[in-house]
Amino acid sequence: MSTEKVLVGRPVSVRQRDIEPEYFTDVHRAWVGHTGRVHAVVPGDKDDPLVKVGFADGTQIVFYRLSDLDVDRHGELDTSKKHGARGSHLPKLS
């Protein structure tokens, strides 16, 4: 599977599958059939990268493989959201 140049900000929906991927947990299953927005693509596997998807206006974040998502290439590209400073999610050292 090849990735398109701009995925961040695109709407995606989680595919329903007869046989789900081994990595799926209840958290992954909860969002099957729902639409979210790509927040980031993790570098690494170029053919099937790990994709950070935000649901419920970005308050719920779940990672999926690109092959488990349907990308809405005609949906509105959202580039308005600003993310926190790099590493802002990590614990602060004293």
C-alpha distances in whole Angstrom, upper triangle without the diagonal:
4,7,10,13,15,14,17,19,17,18,16,17,16,15,18,17,20,19,18,16,19,19,20,23,26,24,21,22,25,22,20,21,22,20,20,19,17,19,17,14,15,15,14,10,8,5,6,9,12,14,17,18,22,24,27,27,26,28,26,23,20,17,14,11,8,7,11,12,12,12,16,15,19,20,22,21,23,24,28,27,29,28,30,31,29,30,32,30,32,36,38,40,44
4,7,10,12,12,15,18,16,17,16,17,18,17,21,20,23,22,21,19,22,21,22,25,28,26,23,24,26,23,22,22,23,21,20,19,16,18,16,13,14,13,13,10,7,5,8,9,13,13,17,18,22,24,27,27,25,28,26,23,21,18,15,12,9,10,13,13,13,12,15,14,18,19,21,19,21,22,26,26,27,26,29,29,27,28,31,30,31,35,37,39,43
4,7,8,8,11,14,12,14,13,16,16,17,20,21,24,23,21,19,22,21,22,25,27,25,21,23,25,22,21,21,21,19,18,16,13,15,13,10,12,12,12,10,7,7,8,8,11,11,14,15,19,21,24,24,22,25,24,21,19,16,14,11,8,10,13,12,12,10,13,12,16,17,18,16,18,18,22,22,23,22,25,26,24,25,27,27,29,32,35,37,40
4,6,7,10,12,11,13,13,16,17,18,22,23,26,26,24,22,25,24,24,27,29,26,23,25,26,23,22,22,21,19,17,15,13,15,13,11,14,14,15,14,11,11,12,11,14,13,15,16,19,21,24,23,22,25,24,21,20,18,16,14,11,13,15,13,12,10,12,10,13,14,15,13,16,16,20,20,22,22,25,26,24,26,28,28,30,33,35,38,41
4,6,9,12,11,14,15,18,20,21,25,26,29,29,27,25,28,26,26,29,31,28,25,27,28,25,25,24,23,20,19,16,13,14,12,11,14,13,15,15,12,13,14,13,15,14,16,17,19,22,25,23,22,25,25,22,21,19,18,16,13,16,18,16,15,12,14,11,14,15,15,13,15,14,18,19,20,20,23,23,22,24,26,26,28,32,34,36,40
4,6,8,8,11,13,16,18,20,24,25,29,29,26,25,27,25,25,28,29,26,23,26,26,23,23,22,21,17,16,12,10,11,10,10,13,14,16,16,14,15,15,13,15,12,14,14,16,19,22,20,18,22,22,19,19,17,17,16,13,16,17,15,14,11,12,10,12,12,12,9,11,11,14,15,16,17,20,21,20,23,24,24,27,30,32,35,38
4,6,5,9,9,13,15,17,21,22,26,25,23,22,24,22,22,24,25,22,20,22,22,19,19,19,17,14,12,9,6,8,8,8,11,13,15,15,13,14,13,11,12,9,10,11,13,15,18,17,16,19,18,16,16,14,13,13,10,13,14,11,11,8,10,9,12,11,11,9,10,11,14,14,16,16,19,20,19,21,22,22,25,28,30,33,37
4,6,9,10,14,16,18,22,24,28,27,24,23,25,22,22,24,25,21,19,22,22,18,20,19,17,14,11,8,5,5,6,7,11,13,16,16,15,16,15,13,12,9,9,9,11,14,16,14,13,16,16,14,14,13,14,14,12,16,16,13,14,11,12,11,14,12,11,8,8,8,11,11,12,12,15,17,16,18,19,19,22,25,27,30,33
4,7,9,13,15,18,22,24,28,28,25,24,27,24,23,24,25,21,20,22,21,18,19,18,16,12,10,6,5,6,8,11,14,16,19,20,19,20,18,16,15,11,11,9,10,12,14,12,11,15,15,14,15,15,15,16,14,17,17,14,14,11,11,11,12,10,8,5,5,6,9,9,11,12,15,18,18,20,20,20,23,27,28,32,35
4,6,10,13,16,19,22,25,26,23,23,25,23,22,24,24,21,19,21,20,16,17,16,14,10,8,6,6,8,10,11,15,17,20,19,18,18,17,15,15,11,11,10,11,12,15,13,13,16,16,15,15,15,14,15,12,15,15,11,10,7,7,7,9,7,7,5,7,9,12,12,15,15,19,21,21,23,23,23,26,29,31,35,38
4,7,10,13,16,19,23,24,21,21,24,22,20,22,22,19,17,18,17,13,14,12,10,7,6,4,6,10,12,13,17,19,22,21,20,19,17,16,15,12,12,9,9,10,12,11,12,15,14,14,14,14,14,15,12,15,13,10,9,6,6,8,9,6,7,7,8,11,14,13,16,17,20,23,23,25,24,23,27,30,32,36,39
4,7,9,13,15,19,20,17,17,20,19,17,19,19,16,14,15,15,11,11,10,8,5,5,6,7,11,12,13,16,19,20,19,18,17,15,14,13,10,11,8,10,10,13,13,13,16,14,13,12,12,11,12,10,11,10,6,5,4,6,9,11,9,11,11,12,15,17,16,19,19,22,25,24,25,25,24,27,30,33,36,39
4,6,9,12,16,17,15,16,19,17,15,17,16,15,12,12,12,8,7,6,5,4,6,8,10,13,15,15,18,21,22,20,20,19,16,16,15,12,12,9,11,10,13,14,14,16,14,13,12,12,11,12,10,11,9,6,5,7,8,11,13,11,14,14,15,18,20,19,22,21,24,27,26,27,27,25,28,31,34,37,40
4,7,9,13,14,11,12,15,14,12,13,13,12,9,9,10,7,5,5,6,7,8,11,11,15,16,15,17,20,21,19,19,18,14,15,13,11,12,10,12,11,14,16,15,17,14,13,11,11,8,10,9,9,6,5,6,9,11,14,16,15,17,18,18,21,23,21,24,23,25,28,27,27,27,25,28,30,34,37,40
4,6,10,11,9,11,15,14,12,14,15,14,11,10,12,9,6,6,9,10,12,14,15,18,19,18,20,22,22,20,20,18,15,16,15,14,15,13,15,14,17,19,19,20,18,17,14,14,10,11,10,9,6,6,6,10,12,15,17,17,20,20,21,24,26,25,27,26,29,31,30,30,31,28,31,34,37,40,43
4,7,9,8,11,14,15,12,14,14,14,11,9,11,10,6,6,10,12,15,17,18,21,22,21,23,25,25,22,23,20,17,19,18,17,18,16,18,17,19,21,21,22,19,19,16,16,13,13,14,12,8,9,10,14,16,19,21,20,23,23,25,27,29,28,30,29,32,34,33,33,33,31,33,35,39,42,45
4,5,6,9,12,13,11,14,15,15,12,10,13,13,9,10,13,16,18,20,20,23,23,22,23,25,24,22,22,19,17,18,18,18,20,18,20,19,22,25,24,25,22,21,17,17,14,13,14,11,9,11,12,16,18,21,23,23,26,26,27,30,32,31,33,31,34,36,34,34,35,32,34,37,40,43,46
4,6,10,12,15,13,15,16,17,15,12,15,15,12,13,17,19,21,24,24,27,27,25,26,28,27,24,25,22,19,21,21,21,23,22,24,23,25,28,27,28,25,24,20,20,17,16,17,14,12,14,16,19,22,24,27,26,29,30,31,34,36,34,36,35,37,39,38,37,38,35,37,39,43,45,48
4,7,9,12,10,13,15,16,14,12,16,16,13,15,18,20,22,24,24,26,26,24,24,26,25,22,23,20,17,20,19,20,22,21,24,23,26,28,27,28,24,23,19,18,15,15,16,13,11,14,16,20,23,25,28,28,30,30,31,34,36,34,36,34,36,38,36,35,36,33,35,37,41,43,46
4,7,8,7,10,12,13,10,9,13,13,10,13,16,18,19,21,21,23,23,21,21,23,22,20,21,19,15,17,16,17,18,18,20,20,23,25,24,24,21,19,16,15,12,12,14,11,9,12,15,18,21,24,26,26,28,28,29,31,33,31,32,31,32,34,32,32,32,29,31,33,37,39,43
4,5,6,9,12,13,10,10,14,14,12,15,17,19,19,20,19,21,21,19,18,20,19,16,18,16,13,14,13,15,16,17,19,20,23,25,23,24,20,18,14,13,10,9,12,10,8,12,15,18,21,24,27,26,28,28,28,30,32,30,31,29,31,32,30,29,30,27,28,31,35,37,40
4,6,8,12,13,11,12,15,16,15,18,20,21,21,23,22,23,22,20,19,21,19,17,20,18,15,16,14,16,18,18,21,22,25,27,25,25,21,19,15,13,12,11,15,13,12,15,19,21,25,27,30,29,31,30,31,32,34,32,32,30,31,32,30,29,30,27,28,30,33,35,39
4,6,10,11,9,10,14,14,14,17,18,20,19,20,19,20,19,17,16,18,17,16,19,17,14,14,12,14,14,15,18,19,22,24,22,22,18,16,12,10,9,10,13,13,11,14,18,20,23,26,29,28,29,28,28,29,31,28,29,26,27,29,26,25,26,23,24,26,30,32,35
4,7,8,5,7,10,11,10,14,15,17,17,19,18,19,19,18,18,20,20,18,21,19,15,15,13,14,14,14,16,16,19,22,20,20,16,14,11,10,9,10,13,13,10,13,16,19,22,25,27,26,28,27,27,28,30,27,28,26,27,29,27,26,27,23,25,27,30,33,36
4,5,5,6,9,11,11,15,16,18,17,20,19,20,20,20,20,22,22,21,24,23,19,18,15,16,15,15,16,16,18,21,19,18,15,14,10,11,11,13,16,16,13,16,19,21,24,27,29,28,29,28,28,29,30,28,29,26,27,29,27,26,26,22,24,25,29,31,34
4,5,5,6,9,10,14,14,17,17,20,20,21,22,22,22,25,25,24,26,25,22,21,18,18,17,16,16,15,17,20,18,17,13,13,11,13,13,16,18,19,15,17,20,22,24,28,29,27,29,28,28,29,30,27,29,26,27,30,28,27,27,23,25,26,30,32,35
4,6,5,7,9,13,12,14,14,16,17,17,18,19,19,23,23,23,25,24,20,19,16,15,13,12,13,12,13,16,15,13,10,10,8,10,11,14,17,17,14,15,18,20,22,25,27,25,26,25,24,26,27,24,25,23,24,26,25,23,23,20,22,23,27,30,33
4,5,6,7,11,11,13,12,15,15,16,17,17,17,21,21,20,22,21,17,16,13,13,12,11,12,11,14,17,15,15,11,10,7,8,8,11,13,14,10,12,15,17,19,22,24,23,24,23,23,25,26,23,25,23,24,26,25,24,24,21,23,25,29,31,35
4,5,5,9,10,13,14,17,17,19,20,20,21,24,24,23,24,23,19,19,16,16,15,14,14,13,15,18,17,17,13,13,10,12,11,13,15,15,11,13,15,18,20,23,25,23,25,25,25,27,28,26,27,26,27,30,29,28,28,24,26,29,32,35,38
4,6,9,9,12,12,16,17,18,20,21,22,25,26,25,26,25,21,21,18,17,15,13,13,11,12,16,15,14,11,12,10,13,13,16,17,17,14,14,16,18,20,23,25,22,24,24,23,26,26,24,26,24,26,29,28,27,27,24,26,28,31,34,37
4,6,5,8,9,12,14,16,17,18,20,23,24,23,24,23,19,19,16,14,13,10,10,8,10,13,13,13,10,10,9,11,11,14,14,15,11,11,13,15,16,20,21,19,20,20,20,22,23,21,23,22,24,27,26,26,25,23,25,28,31,34,37
4,6,8,10,14,15,17,19,19,21,24,24,23,23,22,18,18,16,15,15,12,13,11,13,16,16,17,13,13,11,12,11,13,14,13,9,9,11,14,15,19,20,19,21,21,21,24,25,24,26,25,27,30,29,29,29,26,28,31,34,37,40
4,7,10,13,15,18,20,20,22,25,26,24,25,23,20,20,18,16,16,13,14,12,13,16,17,18,15,15,14,15,13,15,15,14,11,10,10,12,13,17,18,16,19,20,20,23,25,23,26,25,28,31,31,31,30,28,31,33,36,40,43
4,7,10,13,15,18,19,21,24,26,24,25,23,20,20,18,15,14,11,11,8,10,12,13,14,12,13,12,14,13,15,15,15,12,10,10,12,12,16,17,14,16,17,17,20,21,20,23,22,25,28,28,28,27,25,28,31,34,37,40
4,7,10,13,15,17,19,23,24,23,23,22,19,18,17,14,13,9,9,7,9,10,11,13,12,12,12,13,13,15,14,15,12,9,9,10,9,13,14,11,13,13,14,17,18,17,20,20,23,26,26,26,26,24,27,30,33,36,39
4,7,9,12,14,17,20,22,22,21,21,18,17,15,11,10,6,5,5,7,8,8,11,9,9,10,11,11,14,13,15,13,10,10,10,10,13,14,11,12,12,11,14,15,14,16,16,19,22,22,23,22,21,24,27,29,33,36
4,6,9,11,15,18,20,20,20,20,17,15,14,10,9,5,5,7,9,8,8,11,11,10,10,11,12,14,12,15,14,11,11,9,10,12,13,10,10,9,8,10,12,11,13,13,17,19,19,21,20,19,22,26,28,31,34
4,6,8,11,14,17,17,16,17,14,12,11,7,6,5,6,9,12,11,9,13,12,10,10,10,10,12,10,14,13,10,11,9,11,12,14,12,12,10,9,10,13,11,13,12,15,18,17,18,19,18,21,24,27,30,33
4,7,10,13,16,17,17,18,16,13,11,8,5,6,6,10,13,11,8,11,11,9,10,10,12,13,13,16,16,13,15,13,14,15,17,15,14,11,10,10,11,9,10,9,12,14,13,15,15,14,17,21,23,26,29
4,6,9,13,14,14,16,14,10,9,6,5,7,9,13,16,15,12,15,14,11,11,9,11,12,11,15,15,14,15,14,16,16,19,17,16,13,12,12,14,12,12,10,13,14,12,14,15,15,17,21,23,25,29
4,6,9,10,10,12,10,7,6,5,6,9,12,15,19,18,15,18,16,13,12,9,10,10,9,13,14,13,15,13,16,16,19,18,18,15,15,14,17,16,16,14,16,17,15,16,18,17,19,22,25,27,31
4,6,8,9,12,10,6,5,6,8,11,14,18,21,20,17,19,17,14,13,9,10,10,10,14,15,15,17,16,19,20,23,22,22,19,19,18,20,18,18,15,17,17,14,15,17,16,17,21,23,25,29
4,7,7,11,10,7,8,9,11,15,18,21,25,24,21,23,21,18,16,13,13,12,12,15,17,17,19,18,21,21,24,24,24,21,21,20,22,21,20,18,19,19,16,16,19,19,19,23,25,27,30
4,6,9,9,6,8,11,13,17,20,23,27,27,23,25,23,19,18,14,14,12,12,14,17,17,20,19,23,23,26,26,26,24,24,23,26,24,24,21,23,22,19,19,22,21,21,25,27,28,32
4,6,6,5,8,11,14,17,20,23,27,27,24,26,24,20,18,14,13,10,10,12,14,15,18,18,21,21,25,25,26,24,24,24,27,26,26,23,25,25,22,22,25,24,24,28,30,32,35
4,6,6,9,11,15,17,21,24,27,27,25,27,25,21,19,16,14,11,10,11,15,15,17,16,19,19,23,23,24,22,23,23,26,25,25,24,26,26,23,24,26,25,26,30,32,34,38
4,6,10,12,16,18,21,24,28,28,25,28,25,22,19,16,13,10,9,9,12,13,15,15,18,18,22,23,24,22,24,24,28,27,27,26,28,28,26,26,29,28,29,32,35,36,40
4,7,9,13,15,18,21,24,25,22,25,22,19,16,12,10,6,5,6,9,10,13,13,17,17,21,21,23,21,22,23,26,25,26,24,26,27,24,25,27,25,26,30,33,34,38
4,6,10,12,16,19,22,22,20,22,20,16,14,10,8,6,6,8,10,11,14,13,17,17,21,21,22,20,20,20,23,22,22,20,22,23,20,21,23,22,23,26,29,31,35
4,7,10,13,16,20,20,17,19,16,13,10,6,6,5,6,9,10,11,14,14,17,18,22,21,22,19,19,20,22,20,21,18,20,21,18,18,20,19,20,23,26,28,32
4,6,10,13,16,16,14,16,14,10,8,5,5,6,6,10,10,9,12,11,14,16,19,17,18,16,16,16,19,17,18,16,18,19,17,18,19,17,19,23,26,28,32
4,7,10,14,13,10,12,10,7,6,5,7,9,10,13,12,11,14,13,15,17,20,18,18,16,15,15,17,14,15,13,15,16,15,15,16,14,17,20,23,26,29
4,7,10,10,8,10,8,6,5,6,7,10,10,13,11,10,12,11,13,15,18,15,15,14,13,14,16,13,15,13,16,18,17,18,18,16,19,22,25,28,31
4,7,7,4,7,6,5,7,9,11,14,14,17,15,13,14,14,15,17,18,15,15,14,12,13,14,11,13,12,14,17,17,18,17,15,18,21,24,27,30
4,5,5,6,5,6,8,11,12,15,16,18,15,13,14,14,15,18,19,15,16,15,13,16,16,14,16,15,17,20,21,21,20,18,21,24,26,30,33
4,5,6,6,9,11,14,16,19,19,21,19,17,17,17,17,20,20,17,17,17,15,17,16,14,16,16,18,21,22,22,21,19,22,25,27,31,33
4,6,8,10,13,15,17,20,20,22,20,18,18,17,17,19,19,16,14,14,12,13,12,10,13,13,15,19,20,21,19,18,22,24,26,30,32
4,5,7,10,13,15,18,18,21,19,17,18,17,17,19,20,17,16,15,12,13,13,10,11,10,13,16,17,17,16,14,18,21,23,26,29
4,6,10,13,16,20,20,23,20,19,20,20,20,23,24,20,19,18,16,17,16,13,14,12,13,17,18,18,16,14,17,19,22,25,28
4,7,10,13,17,18,20,17,16,18,18,19,22,23,20,20,19,17,18,18,15,16,14,15,19,19,18,17,14,17,19,22,26,28
4,7,10,13,15,17,15,14,17,17,18,21,23,20,20,18,16,17,18,14,15,13,14,17,16,16,15,13,16,18,21,24,28
4,7,10,12,14,12,12,15,15,18,20,22,20,21,19,18,19,20,17,18,16,17,19,18,18,18,15,17,20,23,26,29
4,7,9,12,10,11,14,15,17,20,22,20,21,19,19,19,21,18,19,17,18,20,18,17,18,16,17,21,24,26,30
4,6,8,6,7,11,12,16,18,21,19,21,19,19,20,23,20,21,19,21,23,21,21,22,19,21,24,27,30,34
4,5,5,7,11,12,16,17,20,20,21,20,20,21,24,22,23,21,23,25,22,22,24,22,23,27,30,32,36
4,5,5,8,9,12,14,17,17,19,17,18,20,22,21,23,21,24,25,23,24,25,23,25,29,32,34,38
4,6,8,10,13,15,18,18,21,20,21,23,26,25,26,25,27,29,27,27,29,27,28,32,35,37,41
4,7,10,13,15,18,18,20,20,21,23,25,24,26,24,27,28,27,27,28,26,28,31,34,36,40
4,6,9,12,15,14,17,16,17,20,22,21,23,22,25,27,26,26,27,25,27,31,34,36,40
4,6,9,12,12,14,15,17,19,22,21,24,23,27,29,28,29,29,28,30,34,36,39,43
4,6,9,9,11,11,13,16,19,19,21,21,25,27,26,27,28,27,29,33,35,38,42
4,5,5,8,9,12,15,18,18,21,22,25,28,27,29,29,28,31,35,37,40,44
4,6,8,9,12,14,18,19,21,22,26,28,28,30,30,30,33,36,38,41,45
4,7,8,12,15,17,19,22,24,27,30,30,32,32,32,35,38,40,43,47
4,6,9,12,15,16,19,21,25,27,27,29,29,29,32,36,38,41,44
4,6,9,11,13,17,19,22,25,26,28,27,27,31,34,36,39,42
4,6,9,11,14,16,20,22,22,25,25,25,28,31,33,36,39
4,6,7,10,13,16,19,20,22,22,22,25,29,30,33,36
4,6,8,10,14,16,17,20,20,21,24,27,28,31,34
4,6,10,13,16,17,20,19,20,24,27,27,31,33
4,6,10,13,15,17,16,17,20,23,24,27,30
4,7,9,11,14,13,14,18,20,21,24,27
4,7,8,11,9,11,14,17,18,21,24
4,6,8,6,8,11,14,14,18,20
4,6,5,9,10,13,13,16,18
4,6,8,9,12,13,15,18
4,5,5,9,10,12,15
4,5,8,9,12,15
4,7,9,12,15
4,6,9,13
4,6,10
4,6
4
